[in-house]
Amino acid sequence: MAFDLTKTSRQRPDWTEIWHLWTVIVPRRSINGQLVYGKVWRRHDGRDWIYKKFTEYDDEAAA
């Protein structure tokens, strides 16, 4: 039986191109005993999640 790639290959859905802000909680504690957490940009590529660093900035300082 031959495997036909043309029938199984699909275009990625449109929602896979959208980055959204996600809060991440790392299951470990910092030196002072608090949970480690932060915000990242996250998007799905159809198979895996891709993460990017989120950097906050002051609107007034950026102007």
The 8 nearest C-alpha neighbors of each residue, nearest first, counted from 0:
[[1, 2, 3, 4, 6, 7, 5, 8],
 [2, 0, 3, 4, 6, 5, 7, 8],
 [1, 3, 4, 0, 7, 6, 5, 8],
 [2, 4, 5, 6, 1, 7, 8, 0],
 [5, 3, 7, 6, 8, 2, 1, 9],
 [6, 4, 8, 3, 7, 9, 2, 10],
 [5, 7, 4, 8, 3, 9, 2, 10],
 [8, 6, 4, 5, 9, 3, 2, 10],
 [9, 7, 5, 6, 4, 10, 3, 11],
 [10, 8, 7, 11, 6, 5, 12, 4],
 [9, 11, 12, 8, 13, 45, 7, 15],
 [10, 12, 45, 9, 13, 15, 44, 14],
 [13, 11, 14, 15, 10, 45, 16, 9],
 [12, 14, 15, 16, 11, 17, 10, 45],
 [13, 15, 16, 17, 12, 43, 11, 42],
 [14, 16, 43, 44, 13, 17, 12, 42],
 [17, 15, 14, 13, 18, 42, 44, 43],
 [18, 16, 14, 15, 42, 19, 13, 43],
 [19, 17, 42, 41, 40, 16, 20, 15],
 [20, 18, 41, 40, 21, 17, 42, 39],
 [19, 21, 40, 39, 41, 38, 22, 18],
 [20, 22, 39, 38, 40, 23, 19, 41],
 [23, 21, 38, 37, 39, 24, 20, 36],
 [22, 24, 37, 36, 38, 21, 25, 39],
 [25, 23, 36, 35, 26, 37, 22, 34],
 [24, 26, 35, 27, 36, 23, 34, 28],
 [27, 25, 24, 28, 34, 35, 36, 23],
 [28, 26, 25, 34, 35, 29, 33, 24],
 [27, 29, 34, 32, 33, 35, 30, 26],
 [28, 30, 32, 33, 31, 35, 34, 27],
 [31, 29, 32, 28, 33, 34, 35, 27],
 [30, 32, 29, 33, 28, 34, 35, 27],
 [33, 31, 29, 28, 30, 34, 27, 35],
 [34, 32, 28, 29, 31, 35, 30, 27],
 [33, 35, 28, 29, 27, 36, 32, 25],
 [34, 36, 25, 28, 24, 29, 33, 27],
 [37, 35, 24, 23, 25, 34, 22, 38],
 [36, 38, 23, 22, 24, 39, 35, 21],
 [37, 39, 22, 21, 23, 53, 20, 40],
 [40, 38, 53, 52, 21, 51, 20, 41],
 [39, 41, 20, 51, 19, 50, 53, 18],
 [40, 42, 50, 18, 19, 49, 39, 20],
 [43, 41, 18, 49, 48, 17, 15, 44],
 [42, 44, 48, 15, 45, 47, 49, 46],
 [45, 43, 15, 46, 47, 48, 42, 49],
 [44, 46, 43, 11, 47, 15, 12, 48],
 [47, 45, 44, 43, 48, 49, 15, 11],
 [48, 46, 43, 44, 45, 49, 42, 50],
 [47, 49, 43, 42, 44, 50, 41, 46],
 [50, 48, 42, 41, 43, 47, 51, 44],
 [49, 51, 41, 40, 39, 48, 42, 52],
 [52, 50, 40, 39, 53, 41, 49, 42],
 [51, 53, 39, 40, 54, 50, 38, 41],
 [54, 52, 39, 40, 38, 51, 55, 20],
 [55, 53, 52, 56, 39, 38, 51, 40],
 [56, 54, 53, 57, 38, 58, 52, 39],
 [55, 57, 58, 54, 61, 60, 59, 53],
 [56, 58, 60, 59, 61, 55, 62, 54],
 [59, 57, 61, 60, 56, 62, 55, 54],
 [60, 58, 62, 61, 57, 56, 55, 54],
 [59, 61, 57, 62, 58, 56, 55, 54],
 [60, 62, 58, 59, 57, 56, 55, 54],
 [61, 59, 60, 58, 57, 56, 55, 54]]
